[in-house]
Amino acid sequence: MSTESDDVAALAASGHRGVAFTVLEGPAIGRKLVVDLETGAVSGSAPAALAGAVDEVRIVGRSTTIEHDGLRVLAELFGPPVHLVVVGAYDIGEELCFLARRMGWRSTVVDARETFLTQERVPSADRLVLGWPQEALPQAGLDTDAAILVLTHDLRFDVPALVEATRSPAFYVGALGSRRTQSRRAARLDEAGMRAEDRARIHGPCGLDIGGASPAETALSIVAEIVAVRAGRPGGALRAASGPVHPPTSDPLPGLPVAEDAAVAASVRRG
């Protein structure tokens, strides 16, 4: 006979996106509810109303604890990691892929220039896709876990890449470049017929204002912004913010997994 723990293990093994709820405090303590977001299957004996909290958990982007109808609940998030998709095989692209690997993310680099798109140039990338953005980006597999960075500074690449990116369900779309570059790019996107609401999705210039100058520092600021967007945080200085420093995570209870902080390593290497 299948147990609720078996249902959690099956969700983890499937690779599907889903949430497993475990009641930590309240009348139904110890009971679980497992929601498979790809099949729609719901199983377990915890209150079925917990299934309505899956969007809250997905916004946080990691396992967390929530309060629901008087219950304190551990919500474990399952599914693929963030997929970093970089358009442009540049030094910053390699630094981004290196940090992505440290974060446990997947990474794909897209470029139409065969001489640039090599494993030697971007050794940290998990996948290389050769082709123009409008052809290559669909091959990269853009879904709600994707964060897309356009680094090319060339309107022949930038415009089709950003058009394709904003049509996708990616949770983050960023574009590198100065404010003058952003303005020139925006004008071309308007000419290409991009809607204002789609253009508003673009983080440009991408990254947080940390004063970074080197490729490694620039990559760090961009990854920090991606983490902030994923967690629904503004990305400002912690001392100027109110509320908890970290998103709520599960307490270290015996037998229950503790969500890992998505912290960016302070040290990066130059390839």
C-alpha positions in Angstrom: 0.0 0.0 0.0 1.4 3.4 -1.0 2.1 5.8 1.9 2.2 9.6 1.8 6.0 9.4 2.0 6.0 7.2 -1.1 3.9 9.9 -2.9 6.6 12.5 -2.0 9.4 10.1 -3.2 7.5 9.5 -6.4 7.1 13.2 -7.1 10.9 13.7 -6.5 11.8 10.8 -8.8 9.5 12.0 -11.6 11.3 15.3 -12.1 7.9 17.0 -12.4 7.2 20.4 -10.9 5.2 20.0 -7.7 4.8 20.8 -4.0 4.6 18.5 -1.0 2.9 19.9 2.0 3.6 18.5 5.5 1.6 19.9 8.5 4.1 20.9 11.3 1.6 22.4 13.8 -2.1 22.1 14.0 -4.9 19.5 14.2 -3.6 17.5 11.2 0.1 17.4 12.3 2.2 15.0 10.3 -0.2 14.7 7.4 0.9 15.4 3.9 -0.6 16.6 0.6 1.3 16.1 -2.6 0.5 18.2 -5.7 2.0 17.4 -9.1 1.7 20.6 -11.1 2.3 18.9 -14.4 -0.3 16.1 -14.2 -2.7 17.9 -11.8 -2.6 14.8 -9.5 -3.3 15.5 -5.8 -2.8 12.9 -3.1 -2.5 12.7 0.7 -4.6 13.3 3.8 -3.7 16.9 4.7 -6.4 19.5 4.1 -7.1 19.6 0.3 -7.3 23.4 0.5 -3.4 23.5 0.8 -3.3 22.9 -2.9 -4.3 26.5 -3.3 -1.0 27.6 -1.8 1.2 26.3 -4.6 1.5 29.7 -6.3 2.7 31.2 -3.1 5.4 28.6 -2.9 6.5 29.0 -6.5 6.9 32.7 -6.1 9.3 32.1 -3.2 11.2 29.7 -5.5 12.3 27.3 -2.7 11.0 25.1 0.1 9.5 27.2 2.8 7.1 27.2 5.7 3.7 28.8 5.4 0.7 29.6 7.6 -2.6 28.2 6.2 -6.0 28.2 8.0 -4.3 28.0 11.4 -1.8 25.3 10.4 1.9 25.7 10.2 3.0 23.8 7.1 6.3 22.8 5.5 6.0 23.3 1.7 8.7 21.4 -0.2 9.2 22.6 -3.8 10.1 20.0 -6.4 11.1 20.4 -10.0 13.9 21.5 -12.3 16.4 24.1 -11.2 16.7 27.6 -12.7 17.7 27.4 -16.3 20.1 30.2 -17.2 20.0 31.0 -21.0 22.7 33.3 -22.2 22.7 34.9 -25.6 26.3 35.7 -26.5 29.4 33.7 -25.9 31.4 36.4 -24.1 33.5 36.6 -21.0 30.5 37.6 -18.9 28.6 34.6 -20.3 31.3 32.3 -18.9 31.2 34.0 -15.5 27.4 33.7 -15.5 27.6 30.0 -16.3 30.2 29.5 -13.7 28.0 31.1 -11.0 25.0 29.2 -12.3 26.9 25.9 -11.7 27.7 27.0 -8.2 24.1 27.8 -7.6 22.9 24.3 -8.9 21.3 25.9 -11.9 21.4 24.6 -15.5 23.0 26.8 -18.2 22.7 27.2 -22.0 24.7 29.5 -24.2 23.3 30.6 -27.6 25.3 32.2 -30.3 25.2 32.3 -34.1 29.0 32.6 -34.4 30.6 29.2 -34.5 34.1 30.5 -33.8 32.8 32.0 -30.5 30.6 29.3 -29.4 33.1 26.7 -28.2 33.5 24.7 -25.0 36.9 26.3 -24.5 35.4 29.8 -24.5 32.5 28.9 -22.2 33.7 25.8 -20.3 31.1 26.2 -17.5 28.1 26.0 -19.8 26.1 22.8 -19.7 24.9 23.2 -23.3 25.8 25.2 -26.4 23.2 26.0 -29.1 24.4 27.3 -32.4 22.1 29.6 -34.4 20.4 33.0 -34.6 18.3 33.7 -31.5 14.9 33.3 -33.2 15.9 29.8 -34.2 18.2 28.8 -31.2 16.1 30.1 -28.3 13.2 27.8 -28.9 15.7 24.9 -29.0 17.0 25.9 -25.6 13.7 25.0 -24.0 12.2 28.2 -22.4 9.8 27.6 -19.6 8.8 29.2 -16.3 12.2 28.2 -14.8 14.2 30.1 -17.4 16.2 33.3 -16.9 17.4 34.8 -20.2 20.3 37.1 -20.5 21.1 39.0 -23.8 24.7 40.1 -23.8 25.3 40.7 -27.5 25.2 44.6 -27.9 24.4 44.0 -31.6 20.9 44.9 -32.7 20.9 42.1 -35.3 21.1 39.7 -32.3 19.5 41.8 -29.6 16.1 42.5 -31.2 15.2 38.9 -32.3 16.6 37.6 -29.0 14.4 39.9 -26.9 11.4 39.4 -29.0 11.7 35.6 -28.6 12.5 35.9 -24.9 9.5 38.1 -24.0 7.2 35.8 -25.9 8.3 32.9 -23.7 7.1 32.1 -20.1 10.6 32.8 -18.7 10.5 34.4 -15.2 13.4 36.8 -16.0 14.6 38.6 -19.2 17.7 40.7 -18.9 19.7 42.8 -21.4 23.2 44.1 -20.8 24.3 47.5 -21.9 24.5 51.2 -21.1 21.4 53.4 -20.8 22.2 54.8 -24.3 22.3 51.2 -25.6 19.0 50.4 -23.9 17.4 53.5 -25.4 18.6 52.6 -28.9 17.5 49.0 -28.4 14.1 50.0 -27.2 13.5 52.1 -30.3 14.3 49.1 -32.5 12.0 46.9 -30.4 9.2 49.4 -30.9 9.8 49.3 -34.7 9.7 45.5 -34.5 6.2 45.8 -33.0 6.9 44.8 -29.5 4.1 45.6 -27.1 4.8 48.0 -24.2 3.9 45.4 -21.6 6.4 42.9 -23.2 9.1 45.6 -23.2 8.4 46.3 -19.5 9.4 42.7 -18.8 13.0 43.4 -19.8 15.5 44.2 -17.0 17.8 46.6 -18.8 20.4 47.5 -17.8 20.4 44.1 -16.1 21.9 43.5 -12.6 21.9 45.2 -9.3 23.8 48.4 -8.6 26.8 47.1 -6.8 29.4 49.0 -8.7 30.8 46.0 -10.5 33.2 46.6 -13.4 34.9 43.3 -14.2 33.1 40.4 -16.0 33.0 38.5 -12.7 31.5 41.4 -10.8 29.0 42.1 -13.5 27.9 38.5 -13.5 27.5 38.6 -9.8 25.2 41.6 -10.0 23.1 39.9 -12.6 22.8 36.6 -10.8 21.9 38.6 -7.6 19.1 40.3 -9.5 17.8 37.0 -10.9 17.7 35.5 -7.3 15.8 38.6 -6.1 13.3 38.5 -8.9 12.7 34.8 -8.3 12.1 35.4 -4.6 10.0 38.5 -5.2 12.5 40.8 -3.4 13.4 44.3 -4.5 17.2 43.6 -4.2 18.1 46.6 -2.1 20.4 46.8 0.9 19.3 44.5 3.7 19.8 47.2 6.4 17.3 49.4 4.6 14.7 46.7 4.4 12.1 45.5 6.9 11.0 42.0 7.7 13.1 38.8 7.8 16.5 38.7 6.3 15.9 35.3 4.7 12.7 34.0 3.1 11.0 31.7 5.6 12.4 28.2 5.5 11.7 25.1 7.4 13.0 24.6 10.9 15.7 21.9 11.3 13.3 19.2 12.5 14.5 15.5 12.6 13.6 13.7 9.4 12.6 16.7 7.5 14.8 18.4 4.8 15.9 21.9 5.4 15.8 24.3 2.4 19.2 25.5 1.4 19.9 29.2 1.1 20.4 30.3 -2.5 23.5 32.3 -1.7 25.9 33.3 -4.4 29.5 32.4 -3.7 31.6 35.5 -3.0 34.6 34.1 -4.8 34.6 33.5 -8.5 37.3 32.3 -10.7 38.4 33.8 -14.0 38.7 31.2 -16.8 
